């Protein structure tokens, strides 16, 4: 009976902590972007397009940046359909944001001249090229770093001092669950996302006292054109390991990211699996609020066993695929 009461007490405490965390998070008043200038990179498709649409629905003046002018024009046309205010403005720019910084700064300056200071920067441009580490070409690794890291770096580098001077602003850096731990077949891609995570943590620490909030978005697999392209280069092991989590729709991910950004939350994830991975891999992330940190303190120990089980599962998948590959090679030799 004594053991039963201990269990009841532990459950009651856990429930209370969850309620307190929920009330604390819900109590944070989101910022308004009505009439504010929001820039979304990678805004022509996928999560970026959905984020641009969400911002437009909240009354923001939106600039979308990507490289495909036809798709960018379509994004602006879509936002025009859902216009919330007569004076609401939308525009696009075709730009290689991972290229020369001076050119990126020049174009962003022109964008501000037409729509006003950038209040919110949503870095959503990115790509994935998968493969066993040594089989990904050096050229592809440089391409990944230019698009994923330097594209975000260049735009953030431009807006950050201006936001600090203004004493207000929002920056979203879109990484991935691959920024929490390395997975078979994601080597160079994960490296670019880890870099974004480190950049977000650093900027958040440097900018908090200046009124600038930073949100690190870590989407799981999302049903986007980018994911379809990613599937083409994934090793079989990677598809099995990452396939268990299912696919999130980009509209769902975009709503969650914008909600967290407007509330000033540092992390943004969707789903229990992503929360577990982020909690395990991000113990030193700047989690907001005493109750959130109290919850983590209570669950990190048990969650460590989950991480052990995950790694055991991943390694079993890799071993199984290796055995099957050896068997195929053996059968081909016998056939000859």
NUNU-954045 format. One record per residue (C-alpha): residue in one letter; x, y, z; residue number from 1. Coordinates in steps of 0.5 Angstrom, whole numbers. Example, Ala and Ser with C-alpha at 12.3 -4.5 7.8 and 13.67 -1.06 7.14 Angstrom:
BEGIN
A | 25 | -9 | 16 | 1
S | 27 | -2 | 14 | 2
# end
This chain:
BEGIN
X | 0 | 0 | 0 | 1
X | 6 | 5 | 2 | 2
X | 9 | 4 | -5 | 3
X | 2 | 5 | -9 | 4
X | 1 | 12 | -5 | 5
X | 8 | 13 | -7 | 6
X | 6 | 12 | -14 | 7
X | 0 | 16 | -14 | 8
X | 4 | 22 | -11 | 9
X | 9 | 22 | -17 | 10
X | 4 | 22 | -22 | 11
X | 0 | 27 | -18 | 12
X | 7 | 32 | -18 | 13
X | 8 | 30 | -26 | 14
X | 1 | 32 | -27 | 15
X | 1 | 39 | -23 | 16
X | 8 | 40 | -27 | 17
X | 5 | 39 | -33 | 18
X | -1 | 44 | -32 | 19
X | 4 | 49 | -29 | 20
X | 8 | 49 | -35 | 21
X | 2 | 49 | -40 | 22
X | -1 | 55 | -36 | 23
X | 6 | 59 | -36 | 24
X | 7 | 58 | -44 | 25
X | 0 | 60 | -45 | 26
X | 0 | 66 | -41 | 27
X | 6 | 69 | -45 | 28
X | 3 | 74 | -50 | 29
X | 5 | 74 | -57 | 30
X | 8 | 80 | -61 | 31
X | 4 | 83 | -66 | 32
X | 6 | 83 | -73 | 33
X | 0 | 87 | -76 | 34
X | 3 | 92 | -81 | 35
X | 10 | 90 | -79 | 36
X | 15 | 88 | -85 | 37
X | 17 | 80 | -85 | 38
X | 22 | 77 | -89 | 39
X | 21 | 70 | -91 | 40
X | 27 | 66 | -94 | 41
X | 26 | 60 | -98 | 42
X | 19 | 63 | -98 | 43
X | 17 | 60 | -105 | 44
X | 15 | 53 | -103 | 45
X | 14 | 48 | -97 | 46
X | 15 | 51 | -90 | 47
X | 17 | 57 | -92 | 48
X | 11 | 59 | -97 | 49
X | 6 | 56 | -91 | 50
X | 10 | 61 | -86 | 51
X | 9 | 67 | -91 | 52
X | 2 | 65 | -92 | 53
X | 1 | 65 | -84 | 54
X | 4 | 72 | -83 | 55
X | 0 | 75 | -89 | 56
X | -6 | 72 | -85 | 57
X | -4 | 76 | -79 | 58
X | -3 | 82 | -83 | 59
X | 4 | 83 | -84 | 60
X | 7 | 86 | -90 | 61
X | 11 | 80 | -93 | 62
X | 17 | 79 | -97 | 63
X | 19 | 72 | -100 | 64
X | 26 | 71 | -102 | 65
X | 28 | 65 | -106 | 66
X | 31 | 63 | -113 | 67
X | 25 | 61 | -117 | 68
X | 22 | 67 | -120 | 69
X | 16 | 64 | -122 | 70
X | 14 | 60 | -116 | 71
X | 16 | 67 | -112 | 72
X | 11 | 70 | -116 | 73
X | 6 | 65 | -115 | 74
X | 7 | 66 | -107 | 75
X | 5 | 73 | -108 | 76
X | -1 | 72 | -112 | 77
X | -3 | 67 | -106 | 78
X | -2 | 72 | -101 | 79
X | -6 | 77 | -105 | 80
X | -12 | 72 | -105 | 81
X | -12 | 72 | -97 | 82
X | -10 | 80 | -96 | 83
X | -13 | 82 | -89 | 84
X | -12 | 90 | -90 | 85
X | -13 | 94 | -96 | 86
X | -6 | 97 | -95 | 87
X | -2 | 90 | -94 | 88
X | 4 | 89 | -98 | 89
X | 7 | 83 | -101 | 90
X | 13 | 83 | -106 | 91
X | 19 | 78 | -108 | 92
X | 26 | 78 | -109 | 93
X | 30 | 73 | -113 | 94
X | 37 | 72 | -109 | 95
X | 42 | 67 | -108 | 96
X | 42 | 69 | -100 | 97
X | 48 | 64 | -100 | 98
X | 53 | 68 | -104 | 99
X | 56 | 74 | -103 | 100
X | 54 | 78 | -97 | 101
X | 55 | 85 | -100 | 102
X | 50 | 83 | -105 | 103
X | 45 | 80 | -100 | 104
X | 46 | 86 | -96 | 105
X | 45 | 91 | -102 | 106
X | 38 | 87 | -104 | 107
X | 36 | 87 | -97 | 108
X | 37 | 94 | -96 | 109
X | 33 | 95 | -103 | 110
X | 27 | 91 | -99 | 111
X | 27 | 96 | -93 | 112
X | 27 | 102 | -98 | 113
X | 21 | 99 | -101 | 114
X | 17 | 96 | -95 | 115
X | 21 | 99 | -89 | 116
X | 25 | 96 | -83 | 117
X | 25 | 88 | -83 | 118
X | 22 | 87 | -76 | 119
X | 22 | 79 | -77 | 120
X | 27 | 75 | -81 | 121
X | 24 | 68 | -82 | 122
X | 30 | 64 | -85 | 123
X | 27 | 58 | -88 | 124
X | 32 | 57 | -94 | 125
X | 35 | 50 | -94 | 126
X | 36 | 43 | -98 | 127
X | 38 | 36 | -96 | 128
X | 43 | 32 | -100 | 129
X | 44 | 25 | -96 | 130
X | 49 | 19 | -97 | 131
X | 54 | 16 | -93 | 132
X | 59 | 21 | -91 | 133
X | 65 | 19 | -96 | 134
X | 60 | 18 | -102 | 135
X | 57 | 25 | -101 | 136
X | 62 | 30 | -106 | 137
X | 66 | 35 | -104 | 138
X | 62 | 40 | -108 | 139
X | 55 | 38 | -105 | 140
X | 58 | 39 | -98 | 141
X | 60 | 46 | -100 | 142
X | 53 | 47 | -103 | 143
X | 50 | 45 | -97 | 144
X | 54 | 49 | -93 | 145
X | 52 | 55 | -97 | 146
X | 45 | 54 | -98 | 147
X | 44 | 52 | -91 | 148
X | 49 | 56 | -86 | 149
X | 51 | 62 | -90 | 150
X | 44 | 63 | -93 | 151
X | 42 | 64 | -86 | 152
X | 48 | 67 | -84 | 153
X | 48 | 73 | -89 | 154
X | 41 | 75 | -88 | 155
X | 42 | 75 | -80 | 156
X | 48 | 78 | -80 | 157
X | 45 | 84 | -84 | 158
X | 38 | 85 | -80 | 159
X | 41 | 83 | -73 | 160
X | 45 | 90 | -71 | 161
X | 39 | 94 | -74 | 162
X | 34 | 90 | -69 | 163
X | 39 | 91 | -63 | 164
X | 39 | 98 | -65 | 165
X | 31 | 99 | -65 | 166
X | 31 | 95 | -59 | 167
X | 26 | 90 | -62 | 168
X | 26 | 84 | -67 | 169
X | 24 | 77 | -68 | 170
X | 29 | 72 | -72 | 171
X | 27 | 65 | -74 | 172
X | 33 | 60 | -75 | 173
X | 30 | 54 | -78 | 174
X | 35 | 48 | -77 | 175
X | 32 | 40 | -76 | 176
X | 32 | 35 | -72 | 177
X | 38 | 33 | -75 | 178
X | 41 | 39 | -71 | 179
X | 40 | 34 | -64 | 180
X | 44 | 28 | -66 | 181
X | 47 | 25 | -72 | 182
X | 44 | 20 | -76 | 183
X | 46 | 15 | -81 | 184
X | 46 | 18 | -88 | 185
X | 46 | 25 | -86 | 186
X | 53 | 27 | -84 | 187
X | 54 | 33 | -88 | 188
X | 47 | 35 | -88 | 189
X | 47 | 35 | -80 | 190
X | 53 | 39 | -80 | 191
X | 50 | 45 | -83 | 192
X | 44 | 44 | -78 | 193
X | 49 | 43 | -72 | 194
X | 52 | 50 | -74 | 195
X | 45 | 53 | -75 | 196
X | 43 | 51 | -68 | 197
X | 50 | 54 | -65 | 198
X | 49 | 60 | -69 | 199
X | 42 | 61 | -66 | 200
X | 44 | 59 | -59 | 201
X | 50 | 65 | -59 | 202
X | 45 | 70 | -62 | 203
X | 40 | 69 | -57 | 204
X | 45 | 70 | -51 | 205
X | 48 | 76 | -55 | 206
X | 41 | 79 | -57 | 207
X | 36 | 78 | -51 | 208
X | 38 | 84 | -47 | 209
X | 37 | 88 | -53 | 210
X | 30 | 86 | -54 | 211
X | 31 | 81 | -60 | 212
X | 28 | 74 | -59 | 213
X | 31 | 68 | -63 | 214
X | 27 | 62 | -65 | 215
X | 30 | 55 | -67 | 216
X | 25 | 51 | -71 | 217
X | 27 | 44 | -71 | 218
X | 22 | 41 | -76 | 219
X | 22 | 33 | -77 | 220
X | 20 | 30 | -83 | 221
X | 15 | 34 | -87 | 222
X | 11 | 33 | -93 | 223
X | 15 | 38 | -98 | 224
X | 18 | 38 | -105 | 225
X | 24 | 39 | -101 | 226
X | 23 | 32 | -97 | 227
X | 21 | 29 | -104 | 228
X | 28 | 31 | -107 | 229
X | 31 | 29 | -100 | 230
X | 28 | 22 | -101 | 231
X | 32 | 21 | -108 | 232
X | 39 | 21 | -104 | 233
X | 37 | 17 | -98 | 234
X | 41 | 11 | -96 | 235
X | 36 | 5 | -95 | 236
X | 38 | 5 | -88 | 237
X | 37 | 12 | -87 | 238
X | 30 | 11 | -90 | 239
X | 28 | 6 | -85 | 240
X | 31 | 10 | -79 | 241
X | 27 | 16 | -81 | 242
X | 21 | 13 | -83 | 243
X | 18 | 11 | -77 | 244
X | 16 | 18 | -75 | 245
X | 11 | 19 | -81 | 246
X | 10 | 26 | -84 | 247
X | 8 | 33 | -82 | 248
X | 4 | 37 | -86 | 249
X | 8 | 44 | -88 | 250
X | 2 | 48 | -85 | 251
X | 2 | 45 | -79 | 252
X | 9 | 46 | -78 | 253
X | 9 | 53 | -80 | 254
X | 3 | 55 | -75 | 255
X | 7 | 52 | -70 | 256
X | 14 | 56 | -72 | 257
X | 10 | 62 | -72 | 258
X | 7 | 61 | -66 | 259
X | 13 | 60 | -62 | 260
X | 17 | 66 | -65 | 261
X | 11 | 71 | -64 | 262
X | 11 | 68 | -56 | 263
X | 19 | 69 | -56 | 264
X | 20 | 61 | -55 | 265
X | 27 | 59 | -56 | 266
X | 25 | 52 | -59 | 267
X | 20 | 50 | -64 | 268
X | 18 | 43 | -65 | 269
X | 12 | 39 | -67 | 270
X | 10 | 32 | -64 | 271
X | 12 | 28 | -58 | 272
X | 18 | 24 | -62 | 273
X | 21 | 31 | -63 | 274
X | 20 | 34 | -56 | 275
X | 23 | 28 | -53 | 276
X | 29 | 28 | -58 | 277
X | 30 | 36 | -57 | 278
X | 30 | 35 | -50 | 279
X | 35 | 29 | -50 | 280
X | 40 | 33 | -55 | 281
X | 39 | 40 | -52 | 282
X | 40 | 40 | -45 | 283
X | 44 | 46 | -45 | 284
X | 39 | 50 | -50 | 285
X | 36 | 56 | -46 | 286
X | 29 | 53 | -44 | 287
X | 25 | 59 | -42 | 288
X | 21 | 59 | -35 | 289
X | 23 | 55 | -29 | 290
X | 17 | 50 | -29 | 291
X | 20 | 48 | -36 | 292
X | 26 | 47 | -33 | 293
X | 23 | 43 | -27 | 294
X | 20 | 38 | -32 | 295
X | 26 | 37 | -36 | 296
X | 30 | 36 | -29 | 297
X | 24 | 30 | -28 | 298
X | 24 | 27 | -34 | 299
X | 31 | 27 | -37 | 300
X | 33 | 21 | -33 | 301
X | 28 | 16 | -36 | 302
X | 29 | 19 | -43 | 303
X | 36 | 17 | -43 | 304
X | 34 | 10 | -43 | 305
X | 29 | 12 | -49 | 306
X | 36 | 14 | -52 | 307
X | 39 | 8 | -51 | 308
X | 34 | 4 | -54 | 309
X | 34 | 9 | -60 | 310
X | 41 | 8 | -61 | 311
X | 40 | 0 | -60 | 312
X | 35 | 0 | -66 | 313
X | 39 | 4 | -70 | 314
X | 45 | 0 | -70 | 315
X | 40 | -6 | -71 | 316
X | 38 | -3 | -77 | 317
X | 45 | -2 | -80 | 318
X | 47 | -9 | -78 | 319
X | 41 | -12 | -82 | 320
X | 42 | -8 | -88 | 321
X | 49 | -10 | -88 | 322
X | 48 | -17 | -88 | 323
X | 43 | -17 | -93 | 324
X | 48 | -13 | -98 | 325
X | 53 | -18 | -96 | 326
X | 48 | -24 | -98 | 327
X | 46 | -20 | -105 | 328
X | 54 | -20 | -106 | 329
X | 55 | -27 | -105 | 330
X | 49 | -29 | -109 | 331
X | 51 | -25 | -115 | 332
X | 58 | -29 | -114 | 333
X | 55 | -36 | -114 | 334
X | 51 | -34 | -120 | 335
X | 57 | -32 | -124 | 336
# end
